[in-house]
Amino acid sequence: MKAIQDYYKDSFSQCFGCGRLNEKGHQIKTFWDGEETLTRFTPKPYHTAIPGVTYGGLIASIVDCHGTGSASLALARENKIELKGYNAPRCVTASLKVDYKKPTPIDTPLEIRGTIVEVKGKKVVVDAKVYAGGEITVSGRIIAIQVGNDFGV
Amino acid sequence: MKAIQDYYKDSFSQCFGCGRLNEKGHQIKTFWDGEETLTRFTPKPYHTAIPGVTYGGLIASIVDCHGTGSASLALARENKIELKGYNAPRCVTASLKVDYKKPTPIDTPLEIRGTIVEVKGKKVVVDAKVYAGGEITVSGRIIAIQVGNDFGV
């Protein structure tokens, strides 16, 4: 099963967080999981904040790309786009809010789950929750905006 | 002149964003600049979002560590702590909000400037602005909380 990021065209696939063509990046992958969106990510040992705890800035960046990926999934669904080749809508982040509820352990695979709050034209609002070992450690909200196909080229 | 991060004790210096002992990390440095706090950071060529544009998640993570560093500077000033050795107060982020005003170019040294909004006990609120070539591209607000010396050990 392909992730939404696998349907971004090449010039939209350079992102450090989610670009399939950025060899130094995180290359996260975001899918539908029922009515939620899902990204899995396991921090590297050096992604520490304080020993044993995952760096909040890294989590913010994963929530960010999970948000834009979720927004693209939502836009494709809303606009009845059949994903094939590299035709996925591409969004950028207008606003990112992250609340750290408790320390996120460094040695645990994380699940980032998204809920589509609103799709309005080119704007999508996504709520995200980060789960470590089944517990929510971080919650976030992203406002993503669809960009034109020529954005950044 | 030493940065606030140079006064964190070793176990507080492992952070991917700002730890002086994290060899794979960004090792940002935060200073007073008059009544503002200042961090300088130049994105690497692979820190892209879309070609030519800096990855928003990276900016969020730099704003995050600039925020905790600024909070530590503010707490040291508020509590009349003379910084020496490794005695700096250490904060973690409770909440991070980042608004992307316009694309941040990838090839430009960035200045992140902070304003201390509030210091109340262990809680510090910091506003941040990211400047690229003199223009504000991103603004943010961080709520940071001071942790005990034994946190995460």
Chai-1 contact restraints between the chains, C-beta under 6 A:
chainA,res_idxA,chainB,res_idxB,connection_type,confidence,min_distance_angstrom,max_distance_angstrom,comment,restraint_id
A,S11,B,P51,contact,1.0,0.0,6.0,A-B,restraint_1
A,Q14,B,T48,contact,1.0,0.0,6.0,A-B,restraint_2
A,Q14,B,P51,contact,1.0,0.0,6.0,A-B,restraint_3
A,C15,B,A49,contact,1.0,0.0,6.0,A-B,restraint_4
A,F16,B,H47,contact,1.0,0.0,6.0,A-B,restraint_5
A,F16,B,Y55,contact,1.0,0.0,6.0,A-B,restraint_6
A,G17,B,G57,contact,1.0,0.0,6.0,A-B,restraint_7
A,K24,B,Y46,contact,1.0,0.0,6.0,A-B,restraint_8
A,Y46,B,K24,contact,1.0,0.0,6.0,A-B,restraint_9
A,H47,B,F16,contact,1.0,0.0,6.0,A-B,restraint_10
A,T48,B,Q14,contact,1.0,0.0,6.0,A-B,restraint_11
A,A49,B,C15,contact,1.0,0.0,6.0,A-B,restraint_12
A,I50,B,G152,contact,1.0,0.0,6.0,A-B,restraint_13
A,P51,B,S11,contact,1.0,0.0,6.0,A-B,restraint_14
A,P51,B,Q14,contact,1.0,0.0,6.0,A-B,restraint_15
A,P51,B,G152,contact,1.0,0.0,6.0,A-B,restraint_16
A,G52,B,G152,contact,1.0,0.0,6.0,A-B,restraint_17
A,V53,B,G152,contact,1.0,0.0,6.0,A-B,restraint_18
A,Y55,B,F16,contact,1.0,0.0,6.0,A-B,restraint_19
A,G56,B,D64,contact,1.0,0.0,6.0,A-B,restraint_20
A,G56,B,T93,contact,1.0,0.0,6.0,A-B,restraint_21
A,G57,B,G17,contact,1.0,0.0,6.0,A-B,restraint_22
A,G57,B,S61,contact,1.0,0.0,6.0,A-B,restraint_23
A,G57,B,D64,contact,1.0,0.0,6.0,A-B,restraint_24
A,A60,B,A60,contact,1.0,0.0,6.0,A-B,restraint_25
A,A60,B,S61,contact,1.0,0.0,6.0,A-B,restraint_26
A,A60,B,L96,contact,1.0,0.0,6.0,A-B,restraint_27
A,S61,B,G57,contact,1.0,0.0,6.0,A-B,restraint_28
A,S61,B,A60,contact,1.0,0.0,6.0,A-B,restraint_29
A,S61,B,S61,contact,1.0,0.0,6.0,A-B,restraint_30
A,D64,B,G56,contact,1.0,0.0,6.0,A-B,restraint_31
A,D64,B,G57,contact,1.0,0.0,6.0,A-B,restraint_32
A,T93,B,G56,contact,1.0,0.0,6.0,A-B,restraint_33
A,T93,B,Y100,contact,1.0,0.0,6.0,A-B,restraint_34
A,A94,B,Y100,contact,1.0,0.0,6.0,A-B,restraint_35
A,S95,B,D99,contact,1.0,0.0,6.0,A-B,restraint_36
A,L96,B,A60,contact,1.0,0.0,6.0,A-B,restraint_37
A,L96,B,V98,contact,1.0,0.0,6.0,A-B,restraint_38
A,K97,B,K97,contact,1.0,0.0,6.0,A-B,restraint_39
A,V98,B,L96,contact,1.0,0.0,6.0,A-B,restraint_40
A,D99,B,S95,contact,1.0,0.0,6.0,A-B,restraint_41
A,Y100,B,T93,contact,1.0,0.0,6.0,A-B,restraint_42
A,Y100,B,A94,contact,1.0,0.0,6.0,A-B,restraint_43
A,G152,B,I50,contact,1.0,0.0,6.0,A-B,restraint_44
A,G152,B,P51,contact,1.0,0.0,6.0,A-B,restraint_45
A,G152,B,G52,contact,1.0,0.0,6.0,A-B,restraint_46
A,G152,B,V53,contact,1.0,0.0,6.0,A-B,restraint_47
